[in-house]
Amino acid sequence: MSFRKIRFLMSKYGFSILFMGFELWFSFAAFFWLNEWFPNWLSVTIMVLLYISTILAIVNRNMPPESKVTWLLIAVVPVFGSLLYLMFGERRLSKKEMKQLENMESMEFREDNSRELRLKLKEENKAVYGMVKSLLSMDHNADLYNGTSSTFFPLGDQMFKQLLEDLRSAKKFIFMEFYIIDEGLMWDSILEILIEKVKEGVEVKLLYDDIGCMATLAGNYTKRLRKLGIDAHKFNKVIPRLTVAYNNRDHRKILVIDGQIGYTGGINLADEYINQIERFGHWKDSAVRIEGRAVKALTRLFLMTWYINQGEIEDFDKYHMENRAVDGEGLYIPFGSGPKPIYKSQVGKAVYQNMINQATDYVYITTPYLIIDYDLTEDIRNVALRGVDVRIVTPFIPDKKLIQIVTRGAYPDLMEAGVKIYEYLPGFVHSKQVLVDDEIAVVGTINFDYRSLVHHYENAIWMYETPEIPKIRADFDNIFAVSREIKLETFRVAWYQHLVKEIMQLFAPML
């Protein structure tokens, strides 16, 4: 057993998991102990009432049909189904969280020229205007921006050097929000700069996901960072308590410098993302750097997540004083997506669906995982049946073999409709990007799987007619050149692979 695994088992995370297992066992045991104390007729009555109330709660709940079917199948298991649903079926907000949500919903930010931009877009392209209108109606803190320039990085290796230069230029504040941080060349280089900037009086806020980093950072790592002057916190900190909230991880990757420069994409702060170390062959990832007015949305998105986690209302406007327009063509919408009830709609899924459904020439997609529901599957199939060139790239070398079985299990239905599936032969493709008709692109953190589309806090940047879109197209062409196309006539799914895929898809909505 490796030192890292031993450290994890002996850490607070290991003890928390052990305690939660005991809590789950005790909940079931207590129910059966109480059952022995009551007369048989009363026990049966309680079980029947519990069963009926659970079924009614699931049927009347507003949730995706596939999630409803999954929970109904679980609920039919006597006692266990009802108890599991009570524990994990629905996230219930505390009074404090409900107050936070009310405060967030009252914070709507719209730019002075946003209405003018939207009206102009409506005259030029009603289909794209419809996408914008839909997105802004779902994410009330997103907005449409011009006055922004961007740089697309097809590899983390290429982004890393520019990122260090930008961090060194910080004068007022640095905001960082990442799912994974791991000590090594990448993080150590960044940390060295952050320490220097703190000494210069720069405000540094850092938020990382506790579960995402439980295998990479020590449990007391935030304390070490705070001693260095970095205001560091864990998102959704793990404590020895059973809660469905643990399912809602912070999968976002956001870095903002002085409100004027922003980064996002699939790249976490670990050495495999810049190919400094090799884990699953060559690591293919991507990111976007933006500068100018649209960075304001990334700043607000970070502060919103900070508020969800810390319960602190920040003075949003003070962090926008340095935000200014730059020369740049095209339109941008940095947006967030996340779980209910924080987000009322599946924003990321809707954005992908709108892009796919409006395509006329082609849809290109990269995703490390392909575990999608019936609606999204049918949208992809239908656009291919219309004659649109639909191509999806997944990894040849997976990071999780079981997930690759499920991913490959999704191929046949799509290929039968004319979708072209590619696997990235050099290694692991982790980038999450969608390109439509040389016109619209999304680059961000949102995978084509249930966890990203339903459970996680995610973010991305929607771009329309920006100068970097041809570079994203060139990146796709380079990916296709080193990938193998899966052919329907030669592709075979073994019976056990098909079974695993069906079981995983069945229970994916609750995982």
Secondary structure, 3 states (H helix, E strand, C coil): CCHHHHHHHCCHHHHHHHHHHHHHHHHHHHHHHHHHHCCHHHHHHHHHHHHHHHHHHHHHCCCCHHHHHHHHHHHCCCCHHHHHHHHHCCCCCCHHHHHHHHHHHCCCCCCCCHHHHHHHHHHHCHHHHHHHHHHHHHCCCCCCECCEEEEEECCHHHHHHHHHHHHHCCCCEEEEEECCECCCHHHHHHHHHHHHHHHCCCEEEEEEECCCCCCCCCCCHHHHHHHCCCEEEEECCCCCCCCHHHHCCECCCEEEECCCEEEEECCCECHHHHCCCCCCEEEECCEEEEEECCHHHHHHHHHHHHHHHHCCCCCHHHHHCCCCCCCCCCEEEEEEECCCCCCCCCHHHHHHHHHHHHCCCEEEEECCCEECCHHHHHHHHHHHHCCCEEEEEEECCCCCHHHHHHHHHCHHHHHHCCCEEEEECCEEECCEEEEECCCEEEEECCCEEHHHHHHCEEEEEEEECCCCHHHHHHHHHHHHHCEEEECCCCCCCCHHHHHHHHHHHHHHHHC
